Amino acid sequence: MATKFPYKALSACIFLAMGVNAKDNEPESKDKKEQDVEVIEVKGVRLADLKARGMERDNDAYSSVVATDDLGNFVDQNVAESLRRLPGVTLERNEGEGTHVAIRGLGPNFVSVSMNGSELAGAGDDRKVGLDGITGDSLGAIEVFKTLTPEMNLNSIGGLVNVKAISAYDKGKDSFKLKLQNSYQNLSQQHSPKFTFDGTSLLLDDTIGIGYSAGIENRKTHVEEFRQHDTTAMTFRQTDVGYVDGSVTSVTPFGATIIAPSQFEKRLEDAERERATANINLEFRPTDLSQYYIRANYSSYADNDIALREKFDFADADPIGGGETAYVNGTTKEFLVTDIDLQNQYFIQEGDNVTTTFSIGGKNLLGEATTIDYEYAFSESVSEIKDGRRAQFRERDLIVLGQGLRDHINARVVSPEEAASISGLDAAVFVGGNNADVQGDVSQLSNFDLDNIFLEDSERTDEIENFKLNIKQEFDSEFVNYVKVGGTSSSRTHKRGKDRWSFIPADGDCNENAACIAMQTSTLDDYINEIPSTGNFSYPLPIRSEVENITALGTDLAYSATAGGTTFESTRDDYSISEDAYAIYAMTELQLADDMSLITGVRYVHTEFSSTGYLSINNDKFNFGGDNSLDINVALPDAKITYSEYYPSAHLRYEPTEQVLIRGSIWTSYTRPSFNQARAFAQLDSRIVLCDPHDLTNCNDNPGDLGSPNAIELQGYVLGSENALKVGNPNLVAMSSTNFDSSISWYPTKDLFLEASIFYKNIDNFIYDAVGIKDRINNLPLSLPVDHISAFAIPQDLVLNDINITLNGDKASVMGIELSYNQFFESGFFIQSNTTFLDSEAQVDEKIRAEKMKMPSQADITANLAIGWENKGFSARVIGNYRSEILDAISACPSDADLSDPTECRAWGDRYIDAISTVDFKVKYDISKNLSMYFDAINLTEEVDLRYIEGNEMSGGNVAFKHEFYGSSYQLGLTYKFY
C-alpha cells in the first residue's frame, strides 16, 4: 500500500529554508498567527524552482541549481538538457541531443564536471565530459558553481558542474518510481523506447540509507551533414586550362581569383544506441558524529552506426597554374575544375563506451569542533570500436562545378558540353583533363571502382584516481567561524590505440577464392545499390548487406594488401598521456558582522604532464611499395612539462535583510589544455608536395609531374613549403584567470526571484587554435625527428606556410552581466528567464594576429525564456533558448603581413559557430495521485548547427564549413510513484 506523501510538511520546510516571510507586514498576535496559518501545497515546476533557490542560497559559492519536482523528476531528460535553462548556460549538441555545456559564454573545455565532488573520466580527445549519459532519474540535484572556493577543484575558468547522486537522507523517506518513455525523431522516423526506475530506502532506524536508480534506452537518430575538410584550408583558384599533353594556357581574364572550398563532403548518419545506466548511493550513519558512504555509477553505450558519405575532392585540381581550373566566376564565386575524384563511402561502426565511477569516503566529528572528511575516488571511461569497416567506390577524372555559400556548398558533375557552355571554351578542352586520357561518366555505375576497403579496431581509455582529505576546525569566536585545510592527489592516464587497415582490394592475395577475386575488380554496378532517400545524395551506394559481404572478404586480404599488417594507419593517431596533479589549500570563514561573512584562502596546484606520439606522413601518390612507401611514422621524443601556481580567493556574503543576499568574490582558477591540443603528434596528411632539389620552384604532389623519379632519386628531393602540417603542442601550460564576481539576489516573496550578477575574468596564457600560420619547423613547440626520414629531405629550418596548431596566447579578458527573473502568479501563470551579456578581448602572438580580437570559444549573448501555466495537476511550458555566434578558430595575419594580400593576411579564414535559437514545448498531466503523463516537443524551429569561414570579397562573404541538421523530436512518457 502506498504511503501518503507529506506535501504540506515538505512545502513548509522549503519556505522555512528559504527564509520566506509569507505573513503581512503588520504585527500579529500569536493566536492570530496560529489561526491564519495555511500551508499551500506546492508541486511541479514551482516546487523545483523553490528547492533550487534554497540550495543556491545555502551554498558558500555563487551558483545556479537545477532541482527536482514533487515526483523527483528534472524538467528535462538528461543533465545537459536540464542545465541549459540556467543563467549563462548554453548547450552543445551531438546528433540532436544535448551533450556538453558552456558557462557564461565560455565553451565546454572551460567547464569541469564532477559527480559528488569527484572528477569524471571521459574517453574523448577533449577534457569535456559528455552529460548525455547521466539521466536525471539518478540524481538529487545539479549544481553549477560560478565562483569557486579554495577547497574545490579550480580546474575551471568557466565554472564547475557538480551532479549529486540521489540520497535517501536528502529525500528523507522511502520512495520508488517507474518511468516509461518513447521518443520519436522526425528525420529518422523511428521510435526510441526508454525505461527507468529509482528509489530510496531508510533502514535500521535510519542508520542506513540507500539511493538507487537504473535505466535502459534504445535511442535511434538520423543526422544529415555536410562539411569541408577538417584541416585543409580553403584554396585560391584562378582560371587556367590544362591539355592532355600537360601544357597550360591562361584564359582571359587571367586575373580573376576567388577563394573556394578545398573539399565538399555530404554525410548521412543513422545511429542506434543502446544505453544502460545504474547508480547506487549507500550511506551509513551509525551516530550523529560519523557517516560513511560508498557510491557507484555505471553507464554504457552500445552503438551501431551507419555513415554514408559522398565526397568531392576539389583539391585534386591543383590551384593556380596546375592546369585543372577551367573557369572561375568572380561574381558568383563558381569554379569549374577538371580531373576531380568522386568518392562514395559506406561506413559501418559498432562500438561500446563504458564509464564507471566509484568512490568511498566518510566524515567524522572529533570532539565538539573538529571535522575530518576523506574520499578515494576512481573513474574510468573506455571507448572501443569493434570491427569498424568501410567500402569505398571512386569515379575518377570528372568535371565538377563548385560554389561555396554561407549555408551550403554546391558541387555538381557536368559533361564536357555543359562545361564548355559555362566557360565559353571549346568542348575539346574537357575531353581529357591534365594527364587524363578518358573523362569519367557518372551515369555509368560501372565507372565507380571499388578502390578501397577500410577496417579498424580501436580503443580509448581515460582513468582518474583521486584522494582527498579535509580537516575543519570550528571556533567559538565572534570573528573566526572556522579554519579548513586539506589537499588532493590525482593521477590520470589517457591513451588511444588502434589497429587500422586501409588498402586497395587488388593489392591483396585472394588465395584462389573466386568470390574474392571477383570482388577485387568489381564496380558499383555489380552490387545492389540505391540513392539514399534523405541527405541530398546525388549518386547511389551499395546496400548494407553488400557492404558486409565486401568487408568480410576484405578481412582476408588485409594482411597481404598492407605488406605485413598494421603499420602506418594503425600508429599515426596513437598516443598516451600521463598527468599527475597535487594540491593543498587553507581557508577560513570570518564573521565580519552579524549579517556579513568572508571566506578567504589559497590553493596551491602542481601539475606534471607527459605525452608520447608520432610524426606521420601520409601520401597516396608517391608509393613505390614495401619500405619505399612515403607513408611514414616516426616516434616523437617523449614530451614533458611541469607547472605550478598559487590560487588565492576571497568571497564576501552579506544579508542586509531576509529578502536580500549580496555576494562579492575575487578568486583565481585555471583550465588545462584538452588532450587533443596537448598530445604529442605531427601530421603531413593526404598528399605531400615535393620539390626538385635542382629547381626548388618545381614542386608537385604527383611524381609524374616531377619527371617520375624513382625511390632512390627521390631521396634528394625536398619537402615543399606549401604542405599543410597539423601539430600538437605538449608545451601548452594551463590558462589562469583572476575572476571578479558580484551579485545581488532578491527574494521579495516565495513566488518572485530577481538576481543580477556582474563578472570579469582576466585570463593569462589563454589557449586558442590557430590555422594556416607560417613558421619554421625548428620554431615549433615540439622537436620533429626529421633527420630520421630518409625517403626525402626535410630541412630543420624549412618554412611551412600552412600549420595548424594550438598555442598559448598572451592575455584575454571577459566581462559580462547576468540577469535572472522568475515569477509565479496566483493564476498559475509563471515566467522563468535569464540573459547573459558578455564582451571579450584577446591578444595573441604577433605571428598569428597583430590586432586584438574577440576571445575564441565565447558567445556574446545567451538567453533562456520559459513561459508556462500550471495548476495542481497540469503544467505546460514553452521554452526558448538563444546563443550568439562563437569564434571557433583563428587564421594567421601576422604583424608583418601585407593586409591587402589575402595570401599573407588570412583573417578571412577565421572559423565561427553560427548563432542558434531553439523552441521547445513541454506539458505534464497528473492522471491520478500516483500516475502522471508528460509530452515534450524539442527543437520545434528545426535549428541547425552551422559553422562557417569568415571569408572576404574573394569568397563572396561567409562560406559554410560544417552544417548539421537533426530536426525536431518528441517524447511521450508515463511516471508512476509508489509513495
VEXZA-845207 format. One record per residue (C-alpha): residue in one letter; x, y, z. Coordinates in steps of 0.25 Angstrom, whole numbers, padded with zeros to 4 digits, always signed. Example, Ala and Ser with C-alpha at 12.3 -4.5 7.8 and 13.67 -1.06 7.14 Angstrom:
<drenses>
A+0049-0018+0031S+0055-0004+0029
</drenses>
This chain:
<drenses>
M+0000+0000+0000A+0005+0014-0004T+0009+0023+0008K+0003+0037+0008F+0013+0047+0002P+0015+0059+0012Y+0013+0070+0003K+0009+0081+0014A+0021+0077+0022L+0031+0078+0011S+0025+0091+0006A+0027+0097+0020C+0041+0092+0021I+0044+0099+0007F+0038+0112+0011L+0046+0112+0024A+0059+0108+0018M+0058+0120+0008G+0054+0129+0019V+0041+0133+0012N+0033+0142+0020A+0018+0140+0016K+0011+0148+0026D+0006+0162+0026N+0016+0173+0030E+0006+0177+0041P+0010+0171+0055E+0000+0160+0059S-0002+0153+0072K+0002+0138+0074D-0013+0133+0074K-0016+0141+0061K-0004+0135+0054E-0007+0121+0058Q-0022+0123+0053D-0017+0129+0040V-0006+0119+0036E-0010+0112+0023V+0001+0102+0017I-0001+0103+0002E+0002+0090-0006V+0013+0093-0016K+0016+0084-0027G+0023+0083-0041V+0031+0094-0047R+0029+0103-0036L+0033+0093-0025A+0046+0090-0033D+0049+0105-0034L+0047+0107-0019K+0056+0096-0016A+0067+0101-0025R+0066+0115-0019G+0068+0109-0006M+0080+0101-0010E+0086+0113-0017R+0085+0122-0004D+0091+0112+0005N+0104+0109-0004D+0116+0117+0001A+0120+0120-0014Y+0111+0127-0024S+0103+0116-0032S+0091+0112-0040V+0084+0100-0037V+0074+0090-0044A+0065+0083-0034T+0055+0072-0036D+0040+0074-0035D+0030+0067-0026L+0031+0054-0034G+0046+0054-0032N+0048+0058-0047F+0056+0068-0054V+0049+0076-0065D+0058+0070-0076Q+0062+0056-0079N+0077+0057-0077V+0086+0066-0069A+0091+0075-0081E+0077+0078-0085S+0073+0082-0071L+0085+0091-0070R+0083+0100-0082R+0071+0106-0074L+0081+0113-0064P+0086+0127-0065G+0098+0128-0074V+0098+0113-0078T+0097+0108-0093L+0097+0095-0099E+0106+0087-0109R+0098+0077-0117N+0103+0064-0124E+0093+0056-0133G+0082+0065-0127E+0084+0062-0113G+0090+0072-0102T+0104+0066-0098H+0112+0078-0093V+0110+0091-0086A+0117+0105-0087I+0116+0114-0075R+0116+0129-0077G+0119+0128-0092L+0132+0120-0089G+0132+0107-0096P+0131+0093-0090N+0147+0092-0090F+0146+0103-0079V+0136+0095-0071S+0139+0084-0061V+0129+0073-0058S+0129+0065-0045M+0120+0055-0038N+0118+0057-0023G+0131+0066-0024S+0139+0055-0031E+0144+0058-0045L+0138+0049-0056A+0146+0042-0067G+0144+0044-0082A+0150+0035-0093G+0149+0046-0104D+0161+0055-0108D+0155+0067-0101R+0154+0068-0086K+0140+0072-0087V+0131+0061-0081G+0118+0057-0088L+0106+0059-0079D+0096+0051-0088G+0100+0038-0081I+0095+0043-0068T+0080+0042-0067G+0072+0052-0057D+0066+0040-0051S+0079+0036-0044L+0081+0050-0037G+0077+0058-0026A+0081+0072-0031I+0091+0078-0042E+0099+0090-0037V+0106+0100-0046F+0117+0107-0038K+0121+0121-0044T+0130+0124-0033L+0140+0114-0026T+0145+0114-0012P+0159+0108-0009E+0154+0094-0005M+0148+0092-0019N+0154+0087-0032L+0159+0100-0038N+0162+0094-0052S+0150+0102-0057I+0151+0116-0062G+0136+0116-0067G+0130+0109-0056L+0128+0095-0049V+0117+0086-0051N+0114+0076-0039V+0104+0065-0041K+0099+0060-0028A+0094+0045-0026I+0081+0042-0021S+0081+0041-0006A+0071+0035+0004Y+0075+0045+0014D+0073+0056+0005K+0059+0051+0001G+0056+0047+0016K+0047+0035+0013D+0045+0022+0005S+0041+0024-0009F+0040+0017-0022K+0037+0022-0036L+0036+0016-0050K+0037+0023-0063L+0033+0018-0077Q+0036+0027-0089N+0036+0027-0104S+0043+0037-0113Y+0041+0040-0128Q+0051+0047-0137N+0045+0053-0150L+0057+0051-0158S+0059+0036-0154Q+0044+0033-0153Q+0048+0023-0143H+0044+0021-0128S+0053+0021-0116P+0048+0014-0104K+0053+0017-0090F+0050+0010-0076T+0056+0015-0063F+0053+0013-0048D+0059+0020-0036G+0057+0019-0021T+0061+0022-0007S+0061+0013+0006L+0064+0016+0020L+0067+0004+0029L+0071+0000+0043D+0065+0012+0050D+0070+0021+0039T+0085+0017+0041I+0086+0012+0027G+0081+0020+0014I+0081+0014+0000G+0078+0023-0012Y+0078+0015-0025S+0074+0016-0040A+0075+0009-0053G+0070+0010-0067I+0071+0005-0081E+0069+0012-0094N+0069+0009-0109R+0072+0022-0116K+0071+0024-0131T+0075+0037-0138H+0077+0042-0152V+0086+0053-0155E+0089+0060-0169E+0102+0068-0170F+0112+0074-0180R+0125+0079-0178Q+0138+0084-0183H+0151+0077-0180D+0154+0077-0165T+0169+0082-0166T+0171+0087-0181A+0169+0102-0183M+0161+0108-0194T+0168+0109-0207F+0171+0121-0216R+0166+0118-0230Q+0170+0125-0243T+0166+0121-0257D+0175+0113-0265V+0173+0101-0275G+0181+0088-0276Y+0182+0080-0288V+0185+0065-0290D+0199+0068-0293G+0201+0075-0280S+0202+0089-0285V+0195+0100-0278T+0189+0112-0285S+0184+0125-0278V+0170+0129-0280T+0165+0143-0280P+0162+0149-0270F+0174+0142-0264G+0174+0152-0252A+0160+0147-0247T+0164+0140-0234I+0154+0134-0223I+0155+0127-0210A+0148+0114-0211P+0146+0101-0202S+0156+0090-0204Q+0147+0079-0202F+0132+0076-0200E+0126+0064-0193K+0111+0060-0191R+0109+0052-0179L+0097+0044-0174E+0098+0036-0161D+0088+0027-0155A+0091+0023-0141E+0085+0013-0132R+0090+0014-0117E+0086+0004-0106R+0089+0011-0093A+0089+0005-0079T+0091+0013-0066A+0092+0008-0052N+0095+0016-0039I+0095+0013-0024N+0098+0022-0012L+0100+0014+0000E+0101+0023+0013F+0103+0018+0027R+0101+0028+0039P+0103+0020+0052T+0103+0032+0061D+0102+0047+0060L+0117+0048+0060S+0120+0039+0048Q+0116+0036+0034Y+0121+0027+0023Y+0117+0025+0008I+0120+0016-0004R+0115+0021-0017A+0116+0015-0031N+0111+0019-0045Y+0111+0011-0057S+0107+0015-0071S+0109+0008-0085Y+0106+0011-0099A+0106+0000-0110D+0106+0008-0123N+0102+0002-0137D+0104+0014-0146I+0103+0015-0161A+0110+0026-0168L+0109+0030-0183R+0118+0040-0190E+0119+0046-0204K+0132+0053-0205F+0136+0063-0216D+0151+0066-0214F+0153+0079-0221A+0168+0079-0216D+0170+0068-0227A+0171+0080-0236D+0184+0088-0234P+0181+0102-0230I+0187+0114-0239G+0196+0109-0250G+0193+0094-0249G+0184+0094-0262E+0172+0088-0255T+0163+0100-0252A+0156+0103-0265Y+0147+0114-0261V+0145+0124-0249N+0134+0134-0248G+0138+0146-0239T+0123+0150-0237T+0116+0137-0233K+0129+0130-0228E+0126+0118-0236F+0138+0110-0241L+0140+0099-0251V+0150+0088-0248T+0155+0076-0256D+0161+0063-0252I+0153+0062-0239D+0150+0049-0232L+0136+0046-0226Q+0137+0036-0214N+0125+0029-0209Q+0127+0023-0195Y+0119+0013-0187F+0123+0012-0172I+0119+0002-0162Q+0123+0005-0148E+0120-0003-0136G+0125+0002-0122D+0124+0001-0107N+0126+0012-0098V+0126+0009-0083T+0128+0019-0071T+0129+0014-0057T+0131+0023-0045F+0134+0018-0031S+0136+0026-0018I+0137+0022-0003G+0138+0032+0008G+0133+0037+0021K+0132+0049+0031N+0135+0049+0046L+0133+0059+0057L+0145+0058+0066G+0141+0065+0079E+0132+0077+0078A+0138+0085+0068T+0147+0077+0059T+0142+0070+0046I+0150+0062+0037D+0145+0056+0023Y+0152+0048+0013E+0150+0041+0000Y+0156+0031-0010A+0150+0032-0024F+0153+0025-0037S+0147+0028-0050E+0149+0020-0063S+0144+0022-0077V+0147+0012-0088S+0142+0014-0103E+0144+0003-0113I+0141+0002-0127K+0140-0013-0131D+0141-0017-0145G+0139-0003-0152R+0138-0005-0167R+0136+0003-0179A+0135+0001-0194Q+0139+0012-0204F+0135+0014-0218R+0142+0024-0227E+0140+0030-0240R+0152+0038-0246D+0154+0049-0255L+0141+0057-0254I+0138+0071-0257V+0131+0078-0245L+0125+0091-0244G+0126+0096-0229Q+0122+0108-0221G+0123+0112-0206L+0112+0119-0200R+0109+0123-0185D+0099+0112-0182H+0103+0101-0192I+0113+0097-0203N+0109+0093-0217A+0116+0082-0225R+0111+0076-0238V+0117+0067-0248V+0116+0073-0262S+0118+0068-0276P+0129+0073-0285E+0118+0080-0293E+0112+0087-0281A+0126+0091-0276A+0129+0097-0290S+0116+0105-0289I+0118+0110-0275S+0133+0114-0278G+0132+0118-0292L+0143+0109-0296D+0144+0099-0307A+0138+0085-0303A+0151+0079-0307V+0158+0085-0295F+0149+0076-0286V+0151+0063-0293G+0163+0060-0285G+0168+0068-0273N+0182+0069-0269N+0189+0056-0271A+0176+0049-0273D+0172+0041-0285V+0158+0038-0282Q+0147+0047-0276G+0139+0039-0266D+0124+0038-0267V+0116+0037-0254S+0104+0032-0262Q+0111+0019-0263L+0112+0012-0250S+0122+0002-0256N+0131+0014-0255F+0131+0014-0240D+0142+0005-0236L+0143-0002-0222D+0156+0004-0219N+0158+0004-0204I+0154-0005-0192F+0156+0001-0178L+0156-0008-0165E+0158-0003-0151D+0159-0007-0137S+0162+0004-0127E+0161+0007-0112R+0162+0020-0104T+0163+0019-0089D+0163+0030-0078E+0166+0027-0064I+0166+0036-0052E+0170+0033-0037N+0167+0043-0027F+0169+0044-0012K+0165+0056-0004L+0166+0060+0011N+0159+0072+0018I+0160+0076+0033K+0151+0087+0038Q+0153+0093+0052E+0141+0102+0057F+0143+0113+0067D+0135+0119+0078S+0139+0133+0074E+0132+0146+0069F+0141+0147+0058V+0146+0134+0053N+0136+0123+0050Y+0145+0112+0045V+0158+0109+0039K+0159+0098+0028V+0171+0091+0022G+0173+0080+0012G+0178+0074+0000T+0176+0065-0012S+0185+0056-0020S+0181+0051-0034S+0187+0042-0045R+0181+0042-0059T+0185+0033-0071H+0179+0035-0085K+0182+0026-0096R+0178+0024-0111G+0182+0012-0119K+0176+0006-0132D+0179-0005-0142R+0175+0000-0155W+0176-0006-0169S+0173+0003-0182F+0176-0003-0195I+0173-0005-0210P+0166-0019-0211A+0174-0022-0224D+0187-0021-0216G+0183-0034-0207D+0184-0049-0210C+0171-0056-0210N+0177-0070-0210E+0169-0074-0222N+0156-0071-0215A+0146-0068-0227A+0137-0058-0219C+0149-0050-0214I+0155-0050-0228A+0142-0044-0234M+0141-0034-0223Q+0156-0029-0226T+0152-0024-0239S+0137-0020-0236T+0130-0007-0239L+0117-0001-0233D+0109-0007-0244D+0112-0021-0238Y+0104-0019-0225I+0090-0016-0221N+0090-0001-0219E+0081+0011-0217I+0082+0026-0215P+0079+0030-0200S+0065+0035-0199T+0070+0047-0190G+0083+0055-0189N+0082+0060-0203F+0091+0050-0209S+0093+0050-0224Y+0099+0036-0226P+0096+0022-0221L+0103+0014-0211P+0102-0001-0209I+0092-0006-0198R+0097-0011-0185S+0097-0025-0187E+0106-0023-0200V+0116-0015-0191E+0116-0026-0181N+0120-0036-0192I+0131-0027-0197T+0137-0025-0184A+0136-0039-0180L+0144-0043-0192G+0154-0031-0190T+0157-0037-0176D+0165-0048-0182L+0172-0038-0192A+0177-0028-0181Y+0190-0035-0177S+0195-0037-0191A+0190-0024-0197T+0197-0016-0186A+0210-0023-0187G+0210-0029-0173G+0198-0023-0166T+0196-0011-0157T+0207-0001-0160F+0205+0014-0163E+0190+0015-0162S+0190+0008-0149T+0201+0016-0142R+0199+0031-0147D+0188+0034-0137D+0193+0026-0125Y+0197+0034-0113S+0198+0033-0098I+0197+0044-0087S+0201+0044-0073E+0196+0055-0063D+0199+0055-0048A+0194+0067-0040Y+0195+0071-0026A+0188+0082-0018I+0187+0087-0004Y+0179+0098+0002A+0176+0106+0014M+0163+0115+0016T+0156+0121+0027E+0142+0128+0029L+0142+0141+0037Q+0129+0147+0043L+0131+0162+0040A+0117+0165+0045D+0104+0158+0049D+0100+0159+0035M+0113+0158+0028S+0124+0147+0026L+0136+0146+0018I+0142+0133+0013T+0157+0134+0009G+0168+0125+0006V+0178+0120-0004R+0180+0107-0012Y+0194+0102-0018V+0193+0093-0030H+0205+0085-0036T+0204+0078-0050E+0213+0068-0057F+0209+0065-0071S+0216+0056-0081S+0212+0051-0095T+0216+0041-0106G+0212+0041-0120Y+0217+0040-0135L+0221+0049-0147S+0213+0043-0158I+0214+0046-0173N+0202+0041-0182N+0203+0040-0197D+0195+0033-0207K+0203+0037-0219F+0217+0035-0216N+0217+0020-0213F+0228+0010-0218G+0223-0001-0210G+0229-0008-0197D+0240+0000-0190N+0239+0011-0201S+0225+0016-0198L+0224+0030-0194D+0214+0026-0183I+0224+0029-0171N+0223+0028-0156V+0234+0032-0147A+0232+0033-0131L+0234+0046-0125P+0243+0049-0113D+0235+0048-0100A+0229+0062-0097K+0229+0066-0083I+0225+0079-0075T+0223+0083-0061Y+0216+0095-0056S+0211+0101-0042E+0203+0112-0037Y+0196+0118-0025Y+0181+0122-0026P+0176+0131-0015S+0162+0136-0013A+0152+0144-0004H+0137+0142-0004L+0128+0152+0003R+0114+0149+0007Y+0105+0160+0012E+0090+0158+0016P+0085+0172+0020T+0070+0167+0021E+0063+0153+0020Q+0060+0156+0005V+0073+0161+0000L+0086+0154-0002I+0099+0161-0007R+0111+0153-0011G+0125+0158-0016S+0137+0150-0019I+0151+0151-0024W+0156+0137-0028T+0166+0131-0037S+0165+0118-0045Y+0171+0111-0057T+0168+0102-0069R+0177+0091-0074P+0178+0089-0090S+0170+0078-0096F+0177+0064-0099N+0176+0067-0114Q+0182+0080-0112A+0194+0076-0103R+0197+0062-0108A+0210+0060-0116F+0207+0058-0131A+0210+0064-0144Q+0203+0060-0157L+0206+0063-0172D+0193+0058-0178S+0187+0053-0191R+0197+0058-0201I+0210+0063-0199V+0217+0073-0209L+0232+0070-0212C+0242+0080-0219D+0253+0077-0229P+0266+0080-0222H+0271+0086-0235D+0259+0095-0237L+0252+0098-0224T+0241+0105-0231N+0238+0092-0238C+0229+0086-0227N+0217+0076-0229D+0209+0065-0222N+0209+0056-0234P+0222+0048-0237G+0218+0049-0252D+0219+0064-0252L+0233+0063-0246G+0238+0054-0256S+0234+0041-0249P+0246+0040-0240N+0249+0026-0234A+0250+0023-0219I+0266+0025-0219E+0265+0038-0227L+0254+0044-0218Q+0264+0043-0206G+0270+0056-0211Y+0256+0063-0213V+0252+0074-0202L+0238+0075-0195G+0231+0087-0201S+0227+0099-0193E+0212+0098-0197N+0210+0085-0189A+0199+0086-0178L+0204+0082-0165K+0195+0079-0153V+0203+0078-0140G+0200+0076-0125N+0207+0085-0114P+0211+0077-0101N+0217+0090-0096L+0204+0097-0094V+0202+0102-0080A+0189+0103-0073M+0181+0116-0075S+0180+0124-0062S+0169+0134-0058T+0167+0145-0048N+0152+0146-0046F+0143+0157-0040D+0129+0154-0037S+0118+0162-0030S+0103+0158-0029I+0090+0163-0023S+0079+0153-0021W+0065+0158-0016Y+0054+0149-0011P+0043+0158-0008T+0033+0147-0007K+0032+0132-0009D+0027+0134-0023L+0037+0144-0028F+0052+0144-0030L+0061+0154-0037E+0076+0154-0038A+0087+0162-0045S+0102+0158-0046I+0114+0165-0051F+0127+0158-0054Y+0140+0160-0060K+0151+0150-0064N+0166+0154-0067I+0172+0141-0074D+0187+0139-0075N+0192+0129-0085F+0179+0126-0091I+0178+0115-0101Y+0174+0116-0116D+0174+0108-0128A+0182+0115-0140V+0180+0110-0154G+0189+0114-0166I+0200+0120-0159K+0214+0121-0165D+0227+0117-0157R+0240+0109-0158I+0240+0095-0153N+0251+0097-0143N+0242+0108-0137L+0231+0098-0133P+0228+0095-0119L+0232+0081-0120S+0244+0075-0127L+0241+0067-0140P+0251+0056-0143V+0252+0060-0158D+0266+0054-0158H+0260+0040-0157I+0253+0042-0170S+0262+0037-0182A+0252+0036-0193F+0253+0051-0196A+0259+0063-0189I+0252+0072-0178P+0262+0083-0174Q+0261+0087-0160D+0259+0102-0164L+0249+0099-0174V+0237+0109-0174L+0223+0103-0175N+0212+0113-0180D+0200+0105-0174I+0202+0100-0160N+0190+0097-0151I+0194+0097-0136T+0189+0101-0122L+0196+0112-0115N+0196+0119-0102G+0192+0134-0105D+0197+0146-0097K+0185+0152-0089A+0170+0151-0091S+0158+0157-0083V+0143+0154-0082M+0133+0164-0075G+0119+0161-0074I+0105+0163-0067E+0096+0152-0064L+0081+0155-0061S+0070+0146-0056Y+0055+0148-0053N+0046+0137-0048Q+0031+0139-0044F+0019+0130-0041F+0006+0136-0041E-0007+0132-0033S-0014+0129-0046G-0004+0118-0049F+0004+0126-0060F+0019+0127-0058I+0031+0132-0065Q+0046+0127-0063S+0056+0136-0071N+0071+0139-0071T+0080+0146-0080T+0095+0148-0080F+0103+0159-0088L+0118+0157-0090D+0129+0165-0096S+0143+0160-0098E+0157+0163-0104A+0169+0155-0106Q+0183+0157-0111V+0191+0146-0118D+0205+0145-0123E+0209+0155-0134K+0212+0144-0144I+0197+0140-0143R+0190+0153-0142A+0195+0167-0139E+0182+0174-0134K+0174+0170-0122M+0162+0161-0125K+0150+0154-0119M+0153+0142-0110P+0151+0129-0116S+0140+0119-0110Q+0132+0131-0105A+0117+0135-0108D+0114+0150-0106I+0099+0147-0103T+0092+0135-0097A+0077+0135-0093N+0066+0126-0087L+0052+0129-0086A+0041+0119-0081I+0026+0124-0081G+0016+0114-0075W+0004+0111-0067E+0001+0100-0056N-0009+0096-0046K-0010+0085-0036G-0009+0074-0047F-0005+0081-0060S+0006+0089-0065A+0011+0094-0079R+0023+0102-0083V+0028+0108-0096I+0043+0109-0095G+0053+0118-0104N+0068+0118-0104Y+0077+0127-0111R+0092+0127-0113S+0100+0137-0121E+0111+0133-0131I+0125+0128-0125L+0139+0129-0131D+0144+0115-0133A+0158+0116-0139I+0167+0127-0143S+0175+0128-0156A+0188+0135-0157C+0190+0150-0161P+0204+0153-0155S+0209+0167-0152D+0218+0168-0164A+0207+0163-0174D+0202+0172-0185L+0188+0174-0181S+0184+0175-0195D+0189+0162-0199P+0180+0150-0195T+0191+0140-0197E+0199+0147-0185C+0187+0152-0177R+0177+0140-0175A+0168+0147-0165W+0157+0143-0175G+0160+0128-0171D+0155+0130-0157R+0144+0120-0153Y+0131+0123-0146I+0120+0115-0140D+0107+0121-0144A+0096+0127-0134I+0085+0117-0131S+0071+0119-0126T+0062+0107-0121V+0048+0106-0116D+0043+0094-0108F+0029+0091-0103K+0027+0083-0090V+0014+0078-0083K+0011+0069-0071Y-0002+0064-0066D-0005+0056-0053I-0015+0045-0057S-0016+0041-0043K-0009+0043-0029N+0002+0034-0033L+0002+0034-0049S+0006+0045-0058M+0008+0047-0072Y+0017+0056-0080F+0020+0061-0094D+0032+0068-0099A+0034+0075-0113I+0048+0078-0115N+0055+0088-0126L+0041+0092-0132T+0049+0102-0140E+0057+0091-0146E+0070+0099-0144V+0083+0094-0150D+0097+0094-0145L+0105+0103-0155R+0120+0106-0155Y+0125+0115-0165I+0138+0122-0170E+0138+0137-0169G+0142+0139-0184N+0144+0153-0191E+0140+0159-0205M+0149+0148-0212S+0140+0137-0206G+0127+0145-0207G+0126+0146-0191N+0124+0135-0181V+0126+0121-0187A+0120+0108-0180F+0130+0099-0172K+0120+0089-0166H+0105+0088-0166E+0098+0078-0157F+0083+0076-0157Y+0075+0067-0148G+0061+0073-0148S+0051+0072-0137S+0047+0061-0128Y+0036+0057-0118Q+0036+0050-0105L+0023+0043-0098G+0025+0037-0084L+0018+0032-0072T+0023+0033-0058Y+0017+0024-0046K+0021+0027-0032F+0019+0017-0021Y+0019+0027-0009
</drenses>
